C-alpha cells in the first residue's frame, strides 16, 4: 500500500508513470477492436480485489486498465487505482475520533473517442486523477460525474456484503485485458497513433533547421533501433550520410550523426509526443552545442546524389 498526501491510500503497488506509454497507443482501430479481441473479457462489474488481480499487459502501465464502450457506443480507455480515503480531522480534534477510511476508486487517466473514427478518431473527453466515492456515477462521454440516469457509464457501488465494486451501467459495456492488444503497424514513413513514442516513429522525411545556419531535407529509416538515412543540404544541394540509433527505454530519444567531407555533426533529439510532427534537441557543431529542430514533411522530394568534395 502506498500512502499519498491528502489522506489517500492507494492499493496499487506502483502508480502509472507520467511518460507516454502503451496506454497512449491504445486508440483508433486497436481500441475499437478490444470488445471482439480474444485477449479481452467482458465483465458487468469488477470488485476492488478483481482490479488488483488484473494482469499488467500494457508496457509502462502498472495500474489496472479497463476498456469501456459507453452508452453512446464510444470506446474509452481507463487506468484505475483502488484505494481508501480518510478525511482530515479539524484542528484540535482527538485522533481517536477519526472516522473509518472508505473505499474509493481513482480514475488515474481516461480518454474517450468517437466511434467509427478509423485510425485517428476525434477525442471526446479526457482527464486524470478523478476520485470516485461510493454512489458516484461517471459519464465517460463528457468526462464528468453525473446523477444517475444522466448518461452515466460507470458506478461505484457497495454490495450487501460490504464489497466495493465498479459497475458498468446505463447500457455501457466493460472489458478487461487478459493479454496485450495487437497494435497495428503504421504505414512506412508514418508515425504510430497515440502519444507513446516507438523507434519507428523517427522514420520519415523532415525539414531540418540547425542553429539558423543549416537547413535541409532529412530522410530517416529505422530498422529495430538502428537509424540510417541522408540529409540533402539546402546550402550545397548535396546529400550526406546519416547514421545513428534510437535509445532504449520508454519515450526514447534519438541520436544520429551527419558525416560531411571535413566535419561531423552529432544530433540528440526527442520527438513531440502529440502528433509526432516534429523533433527538437541539440547538435554539436565544431565542439559547440547548438539547438535544432526538424518538422515532418508531407511531400516527397527527389534525392540528390552525394558529392564527397562539397561541404555546407
KOLRO-967764 format. One record per residue (C-alpha): residue in three letters; x, y, z. Coordinates in steps of 0.2 Angstrom, whole numbers, plus 5000, padded with zeros to 4 digits. Layout:
// residues N
('ALA' (X Y Z))
...
//
This chain:
// residues 312
('UNK' (5000 5000 5000))
('UNK' (5006 5017 4996))
('UNK' (5001 5032 5006))
('UNK' (5000 5049 4997))
('UNK' (4997 5067 5003))
('UNK' (4978 5071 5006))
('UNK' (4974 5056 5016))
('UNK' (4973 5044 5001))
('UNK' (4980 5027 5002))
('UNK' (4982 5018 4985))
('UNK' (4981 4999 4984))
('UNK' (4991 4998 4968))
('UNK' (5009 4993 4971))
('UNK' (5017 5006 4958))
('UNK' (5007 5020 4951))
('UNK' (5006 5023 4932))
('UNK' (5021 5033 4926))
('UNK' (5018 5050 4918))
('UNK' (5028 5047 4902))
('UNK' (5019 5041 4886))
('UNK' (5017 5023 4886))
('UNK' (5006 5009 4878))
('UNK' (4990 5016 4886))
('UNK' (4993 5031 4874))
('UNK' (4994 5019 4860))
('UNK' (4978 5011 4864))
('UNK' (4966 5021 4852))
('UNK' (4959 5021 4835))
('UNK' (4956 5004 4827))
('UNK' (4966 4995 4841))
('UNK' (4954 5002 4854))
('UNK' (4939 4999 4844))
('UNK' (4943 4981 4842))
('UNK' (4945 4976 4860))
('UNK' (4927 4970 4863))
('UNK' (4929 4957 4850))
('UNK' (4948 4953 4854))
('UNK' (4952 4936 4860))
('UNK' (4963 4943 4874))
('UNK' (4948 4954 4881))
('UNK' (4935 4948 4893))
('UNK' (4918 4956 4895))
('UNK' (4913 4960 4914))
('UNK' (4897 4968 4920))
('UNK' (4906 4973 4936))
('UNK' (4923 4972 4945))
('UNK' (4927 4972 4963))
('UNK' (4942 4981 4970))
('UNK' (4950 4964 4973))
('UNK' (4946 4960 4955))
('UNK' (4955 4975 4949))
('UNK' (4971 4972 4959))
('UNK' (4971 4954 4951))
('UNK' (4971 4960 4933))
('UNK' (4987 4957 4924))
('UNK' (4999 4971 4918))
('UNK' (4998 4969 4899))
('UNK' (5002 4987 4893))
('UNK' (5021 4992 4893))
('UNK' (5024 5006 4906))
('UNK' (5007 5004 4915))
('UNK' (5007 4996 4932))
('UNK' (4989 5001 4937))
('UNK' (4973 4991 4932))
('UNK' (4967 4995 4914))
('UNK' (4949 4993 4908))
('UNK' (4941 4997 4891))
('UNK' (4923 5004 4891))
('UNK' (4911 5005 4877))
('UNK' (4900 5020 4883))
('UNK' (4881 5021 4882))
('UNK' (4884 5031 4866))
('UNK' (4894 5017 4858))
('UNK' (4910 5027 4860))
('UNK' (4926 5017 4866))
('UNK' (4935 5023 4881))
('UNK' (4952 5018 4889))
('UNK' (4953 5020 4908))
('UNK' (4968 5017 4921))
('UNK' (4961 5014 4938))
('UNK' (4968 5014 4956))
('UNK' (4958 5007 4970))
('UNK' (4961 5014 4987))
('UNK' (4955 5021 5003))
('UNK' (4950 5039 5008))
('UNK' (4952 5045 5026))
('UNK' (4945 5063 5028))
('UNK' (4956 5076 5038))
('UNK' (4951 5080 5056))
('UNK' (4948 5098 5061))
('UNK' (4962 5106 5070))
('UNK' (4962 5101 5088))
('UNK' (4952 5086 5086))
('UNK' (4956 5069 5095))
('UNK' (4964 5057 5083))
('UNK' (4954 5043 5090))
('UNK' (4938 5052 5083))
('UNK' (4945 5049 5065))
('UNK' (4931 5040 5055))
('UNK' (4935 5024 5047))
('UNK' (4943 5025 5029))
('UNK' (4931 5022 5015))
('UNK' (4935 5013 4999))
('UNK' (4937 5024 4983))
('UNK' (4942 5022 4965))
('UNK' (4953 5034 4956))
('UNK' (4952 5036 4938))
('UNK' (4971 5039 4935))
('UNK' (4969 5043 4917))
('UNK' (4955 5041 4904))
('UNK' (4951 5046 4886))
('UNK' (4935 5043 4876))
('UNK' (4935 5043 4857))
('UNK' (4921 5045 4844))
('UNK' (4915 5028 4837))
('UNK' (4919 5024 4819))
('UNK' (4933 5037 4818))
('UNK' (4945 5025 4809))
('UNK' (4964 5026 4813))
('UNK' (4963 5044 4820))
('UNK' (4946 5047 4829))
('UNK' (4941 5063 4837))
('UNK' (4944 5063 4856))
('UNK' (4928 5067 4865))
('UNK' (4934 5068 4883))
('UNK' (4950 5065 4894))
('UNK' (4955 5068 4911))
('UNK' (4965 5061 4926))
('UNK' (4965 5059 4945))
('UNK' (4946 5059 4947))
('UNK' (4941 5052 4964))
('UNK' (4925 5042 4965))
('UNK' (4916 5038 4981))
('UNK' (4903 5025 4984))
('UNK' (4887 5030 4975))
('UNK' (4896 5041 4962))
('UNK' (4892 5039 4944))
('UNK' (4903 5044 4929))
('UNK' (4900 5049 4911))
('UNK' (4915 5044 4900))
('UNK' (4907 5053 4885))
('UNK' (4908 5070 4894))
('UNK' (4921 5066 4906))
('UNK' (4912 5071 4922))
('UNK' (4902 5065 4937))
('UNK' (4884 5064 4934))
('UNK' (4867 5060 4943))
('UNK' (4860 5043 4940))
('UNK' (4852 5041 4923))
('UNK' (4861 5056 4915))
('UNK' (4872 5047 4904))
('UNK' (4882 5038 4917))
('UNK' (4893 5024 4911))
('UNK' (4902 5018 4927))
('UNK' (4895 5017 4945))
('UNK' (4904 5014 4962))
('UNK' (4893 5003 4972))
('UNK' (4894 4994 4989))
('UNK' (4886 4977 4989))
('UNK' (4877 4970 5004))
('UNK' (4892 4960 5009))
('UNK' (4902 4977 5011))
('UNK' (4912 4974 4995))
('UNK' (4915 4990 4984))
('UNK' (4914 4987 4966))
('UNK' (4914 4996 4949))
('UNK' (4898 4993 4938))
('UNK' (4895 4996 4920))
('UNK' (4878 5005 4920))
('UNK' (4866 5013 4908))
('UNK' (4870 5002 4893))
('UNK' (4889 5003 4894))
('UNK' (4900 4988 4892))
('UNK' (4916 4984 4902))
('UNK' (4931 4974 4896))
('UNK' (4947 4969 4905))
('UNK' (4963 4964 4895))
('UNK' (4970 4947 4898))
('UNK' (4984 4949 4885))
('UNK' (4992 4963 4876))
('UNK' (4982 4970 4861))
('UNK' (4988 4970 4844))
('UNK' (4995 4987 4839))
('UNK' (4994 4990 4820))
('UNK' (5010 4994 4812))
('UNK' (5009 5012 4804))
('UNK' (5012 5014 4785))
('UNK' (5031 5016 4780))
('UNK' (5036 5034 4785))
('UNK' (5021 5037 4795))
('UNK' (5021 5039 4814))
('UNK' (5011 5027 4825))
('UNK' (4995 5033 4833))
('UNK' (4994 5039 4851))
('UNK' (5007 5048 4861))
('UNK' (5018 5034 4865))
('UNK' (5035 5035 4856))
('UNK' (5041 5019 4847))
('UNK' (5058 5018 4837))
('UNK' (5049 5018 4820))
('UNK' (5041 5035 4824))
('UNK' (5058 5043 4820))
('UNK' (5057 5036 4802))
('UNK' (5051 5048 4788))
('UNK' (5056 5064 4780))
('UNK' (5059 5080 4790))
('UNK' (5064 5098 4786))
('UNK' (5079 5101 4797))
('UNK' (5084 5118 4804))
('UNK' (5101 5118 4814))
('UNK' (5105 5134 4823))
('UNK' (5098 5145 4810))
('UNK' (5114 5142 4799))
('UNK' (5110 5125 4791))
('UNK' (5094 5119 4783))
('UNK' (5090 5104 4773))
('UNK' (5079 5088 4770))
('UNK' (5082 5074 4782))
('UNK' (5077 5057 4777))
('UNK' (5077 5044 4791))
('UNK' (5074 5025 4791))
('UNK' (5074 5014 4807))
('UNK' (5077 4996 4807))
('UNK' (5075 4989 4825))
('UNK' (5084 5004 4834))
('UNK' (5097 5007 4821))
('UNK' (5095 5024 4811))
('UNK' (5101 5027 4793))
('UNK' (5097 5040 4780))
('UNK' (5103 5055 4772))
('UNK' (5102 5074 4773))
('UNK' (5101 5085 4757))
('UNK' (5108 5102 4761))
('UNK' (5099 5117 4755))
('UNK' (5116 5126 4755))
('UNK' (5125 5114 4743))
('UNK' (5112 5104 4735))
('UNK' (5122 5088 4741))
('UNK' (5116 5074 4751))
('UNK' (5126 5067 4766))
('UNK' (5125 5050 4775))
('UNK' (5116 5049 4792))
('UNK' (5119 5035 4805))
('UNK' (5113 5033 4822))
('UNK' (5101 5024 4834))
('UNK' (5085 5026 4844))
('UNK' (5089 5025 4863))
('UNK' (5081 5010 4873))
('UNK' (5068 5013 4885))
('UNK' (5051 5022 4887))
('UNK' (5049 5038 4877))
('UNK' (5066 5036 4869))
('UNK' (5077 5049 4861))
('UNK' (5086 5048 4845))
('UNK' (5105 5051 4842))
('UNK' (5112 5052 4824))
('UNK' (5127 5060 4816))
('UNK' (5129 5068 4799))
('UNK' (5145 5065 4790))
('UNK' (5151 5079 4779))
('UNK' (5168 5079 4769))
('UNK' (5178 5088 4783))
('UNK' (5167 5088 4798))
('UNK' (5154 5078 4808))
('UNK' (5139 5084 4816))
('UNK' (5131 5074 4831))
('UNK' (5112 5077 4835))
('UNK' (5102 5072 4850))
('UNK' (5083 5074 4850))
('UNK' (5066 5069 4856))
('UNK' (5050 5068 4845))
('UNK' (5035 5078 4850))
('UNK' (5023 5066 4858))
('UNK' (5007 5075 4852))
('UNK' (5005 5072 4834))
('UNK' (5024 5067 4832))
('UNK' (5026 5080 4818))
('UNK' (5042 5087 4825))
('UNK' (5058 5084 4834))
('UNK' (5069 5095 4844))
('UNK' (5086 5094 4853))
('UNK' (5104 5099 4851))
('UNK' (5118 5097 4838))
('UNK' (5136 5098 4841))
('UNK' (5144 5109 4828))
('UNK' (5163 5112 4829))
('UNK' (5163 5107 4848))
('UNK' (5149 5119 4852))
('UNK' (5132 5113 4857))
('UNK' (5118 5122 4847))
('UNK' (5099 5120 4846))
('UNK' (5090 5112 4831))
('UNK' (5073 5106 4826))
('UNK' (5065 5096 4812))
('UNK' (5047 5097 4805))
('UNK' (5040 5081 4797))
('UNK' (5037 5084 4779))
('UNK' (5022 5078 4769))
('UNK' (5028 5080 4751))
('UNK' (5042 5069 4745))
('UNK' (5057 5077 4736))
('UNK' (5069 5070 4724))
('UNK' (5086 5065 4732))
('UNK' (5102 5072 4726))
('UNK' (5117 5061 4723))
('UNK' (5131 5063 4736))
('UNK' (5146 5073 4731))
('UNK' (5161 5070 4743))
('UNK' (5170 5086 4739))
('UNK' (5156 5098 4744))
('UNK' (5153 5104 4762))
('UNK' (5139 5115 4768))
//
